[in-house]
Amino acid sequence: MVQAFLAVGAAVAGADPAAASGAGASLDLMSMLFVFMLATFIGVGVILRVSRLLHTPLMSITNAISAIAVVGSIIVAGGEHYPTGIRVLGAVALFCSMTNIISGFLITDRMLKMFKTREGGKP
């Protein structure tokens, strides 16, 4: 566990995590899984505490974040110098990000239609 913290700290500092701890490729996988689990718990905790009134502004922010993920996953999925497994994961990430963006726009559009006035003057 200490090696995972060293790897994460080295990655944040811009150094090579494997060189910082000397553990090799398995440490890279463990540090990535640790960061993924930490991000999952923090993300779920933040989302559960959001008011329903803030849903639409937060959806637009998550769409912007997903757009960044789309660009990264296109680079990974289309990169010929990456192994096949990594390219498949890039394609899965591309699919998930695009699904998030499209569903976010559809939900936001539906919510905004609820606030538009009809021709009779009633919402």
FIRO-18203 format. One record per residue: x, y, z of N, C-alpha, C in turn. Coordinates in steps of 0.02 Angstrom, whole numbers, padded with zeros to 5 digits, always signed. Example, Ala and Ser with C-alpha at 12.3 -4.5 7.8 and 13.67 -1.06 7.14 Angstrom:
2
+00660-00284+00390+00615-00225+00390+00660-00165+00390 +00642-00112+00354+00684-00053+00357+00645+00002+00394 
END
This chain:
123
+00041-00059+00000+00000+00000+00000+00044+00063+00000 +00098+00060+00036+00143+00117+00037+00172+00129-00032 +00186+00075-00068+00213+00083-00135+00162+00117-00181 +00098+00102-00171+00046+00133-00211+00044+00209-00199 +00051+00229-00135+00053+00300-00119+00115+00333-00150 +00171+00298-00149+00232+00325-00180+00222+00333-00255 +00190+00284-00286+00179+00288-00358+00132+00345-00376 +00078+00353-00338+00032+00407-00351+00066+00475-00340 +00104+00480-00287+00140+00543-00274+00191+00558-00328 +00225+00506-00353+00274+00517-00406+00240+00536-00471 +00181+00506-00483+00145+00523-00544+00120+00595-00543 +00098+00618-00484+00076+00687-00478+00134+00734-00487 +00192+00715-00462+00251+00757-00467+00282+00756-00537 +00258+00709-00579+00284+00706-00647+00339+00656-00657 +00356+00619-00606+00409+00568-00612+00379+00502-00632 +00421+00455-00651+00399+00388-00669+00383+00349-00605 +00321+00324-00596+00304+00290-00534+00345+00227-00522 +00361+00190-00575+00399+00129-00567+00471+00144-00545 +00498+00198-00572+00567+00216-00554+00569+00243-00482 +00515+00275-00459+00515+00303-00392+00513+00249-00338 +00481+00192-00353+00476+00141-00301+00513+00077-00319 +00531+00067-00382+00569+00009-00402+00528-00054-00406 +00461-00050-00409+00419-00110-00407+00401-00134-00477 +00410-00095-00528+00397-00119-00596+00325-00110-00618 +00305-00151-00667+00240-00143-00699+00182-00159-00654 +00190-00206-00607+00134-00223-00563+00115-00164-00518 +00164-00123-00500+00149-00064-00460+00108-00014-00500 +00122-00008-00564+00083+00037-00606+00009+00016-00606 -00004-00048-00613-00072-00072-00612-00105-00060-00545 -00069-00074-00491-00097-00064-00424-00110+00009-00411 -00066+00053-00431-00078+00124-00420-00136+00150-00461 -00143+00125-00522-00200+00146-00563-00265+00121-00533 -00266+00060-00509-00327+00034-00477-00343+00072-00413 -00292+00091-00376-00303+00130-00315-00334+00198-00331 -00307+00232-00382-00333+00297-00402-00404+00289-00429 -00417+00236-00467-00484+00224-00493-00534+00213-00437 -00516+00172-00387-00562+00160-00331-00574+00224-00291 -00521+00262-00279-00528+00325-00242-00573+00374-00280 -00564+00379-00345-00605+00424-00385-00678+00401-00386 -00689+00335-00386-00757+00309-00386-00793+00327-00321 -00760+00316-00265-00791+00332-00200-00804+00407-00193 -00757+00447-00213-00766+00520-00208-00822+00542-00256 -00823+00516-00316-00875+00535-00364-00945+00517-00341 -00952+00456-00314-01018+00435-00288-01038+00479-00229 -00991+00493-00185-01007+00536-00127-01028+00606-00148 -00996+00633-00198-01014+00700-00221-01082+00700-00255 -01094+00651-00297-01157+00648-00335-01216+00638-00289 -01209+00597-00237-01265+00584-00192-01285+00646-00152 -01240+00694-00144-01254+00753-00103-01276+00814-00145 -01288+00804-00209-01306+00860-00253-01382+00870-00251 -01402+00932-00244-01473+00950-00246-01502+00939-00316 -01566+00925-00320-01598+00915-00386-01598+00979-00427 -01597+01036-00393-01597+01100-00430-01532+01111-00469 -01479+01079-00446-01414+01088-00479-01400+01036-00532 -01449+00994-00547-01437+00939-00594-01417+00964-00663 -01453+01012-00691-01438+01035-00759-01370+01068-00765 -01351+01114-00719-01283+01142-00725-01228+01089-00716 -01239+01042-00671-01189+00990-00663-01185+00944-00724 -01242+00933-00756-01242+00891-00815-01201+00923-00870 -01205+00989-00877-01165+01022-00928-01090+01018-00912 -01073+01020-00848-01003+01013-00829-00978+00942-00843 -01019+00892-00827-00998+00823-00840-00994+00810-00915 -01035+00844-00954-01029+00837-01027-00962+00865-01051 -00940+00920-01022-00875+00948-01041-00818+00901-01021 -00824+00871-00962-00772+00823-00940-00773+00762-00986 -00833+00738-01004-00837+00681-01049-00809+00697-01118 -00816+00759-01139-00787+00779-01203-00711+00772-01202 -00681+00789-01146-00608+00781-01139-00591+00706-01141 -00633+00665-01108-00621+00593-01108-00629+00564-01178 -00675+00593-01218-00684+00570-01287-00621+00582-01328 -00592+00641-01320-00531+00657-01357-00475+00608-01338 -00466+00597-01273-00415+00550-01251-00427+00479-01274 -00490+00457-01272-00504+00388-01292-00498+00379-01368 -00511+00432-01407-00500+00427-01479-00426+00419-01494 -00385+00456-01457-00312+00451-01466-00288+00381-01449 -00313+00353-01393-00291+00286-01372-00319+00232-01418 -00383+00237-01436-00414+00185-01478-00385+00185-01548 -00365+00243-01573-00338+00247-01640-00263+00242-01645 -00229+00240-01587-00156+00237-01588-00131+00168-01607 -00091+00165-01658-00065+00101-01682-00009+00073-01638 +00023+00116-01598+00078+00093-01558+00056+00066-01490 -00009+00067-01475-00035+00039-01413-00052-00035-01422 -00046-00075-01369-00066-00146-01374-00141-00152-01387 -00162-00209-01411-00232-00220-01429-00278-00212-01369 -00259-00237-01311-00301-00232-01252-00313-00159-01231 -00262-00119-01236-00268-00048-01220-00313-00013-01271 -00307-00031-01333-00349-00001-01385-00422-00020-01375 -00435-00082-01353-00504-00103-01339-00532-00063-01281 -00491-00053-01229-00513-00012-01172-00526+00060-01194 -00487+00085-01240-00499+00152-01268-00565+00156-01305 -00581+00102-01342-00645+00100-01378-00704+00097-01329 -00696+00058-01275-00748+00054-01223-00757+00123-01190 -00702+00156-01175-00705+00223-01145-00739+00272-01193 -00725+00266-01257-00757+00309-01306-00833+00298-01307 -00853+00235-01306-00925+00219-01305-00959+00246-01242 -00928+00236-01184-00957+00259-01121-00961+00335-01119 -00910+00369-01141-00910+00442-01140-00962+00470-01188 -00967+00441-01247-01018+00465-01294-01088+00452-01269 -01099+00394-01237-01164+00380-01207-01181+00431-01154 -01132+00449-01113-01143+00499-01060-01159+00567-01091 -01125+00587-01142-01137+00652-01173-01207+00654-01205 -01223+00604-01244-01288+00603-01278-01345+00601-01228 -01340+00557-01179-01394+00553-01129-01398+00617-01088 -01342+00649-01074-01343+00712-01038-01379+00767-01076 -01366+00770-01142-01402+00820-01182-01476+00805-01186 -01494+00741-01192-01565+00723-01196-01601+00739-01130 -01569+00724-01074-01601+00737-01009-01606+00813-00998 -01553+00849-01014-01555+00922-01005-01609+00953-01049 -01615+00930-01111-01666+00957-01156-01736+00942-01128 -01745+00883-01102-01810+00865-01073-01826+00908-01012 -01776+00921-00970-01788+00962-00911-01803+01035-00931 -01768+01060-00981-01781+01129-01003-01850+01137-01035 -01874+01085-01068-01941+01087-01097-01994+01093-01043 -01981+01069-00984-02030+01073-00929-02041+01146-00909 -01992+01189-00919-01996+01259-00897-02019+01307-00952 -02027+01283-01013-02049+01326-01068-02125+01336-01062 -02147+01396-01082-02218+01411-01080-02251+01387-01144 -02312+01363-01137-02350+01340-01195-02388+01400-01225 -02422+01388-01280-02457+01442-01314-02514+01471-01272 -02545+01431-01229-02600+01453-01188-02577+01496-01129 -02513+01503-01118-02487+01544-01064-02472+01504-01001 -02490+01440-01000-02476+01398-00941-02413+01358-00954 -02374+01347-00903-02312+01309-00912-02324+01235-00922 
END
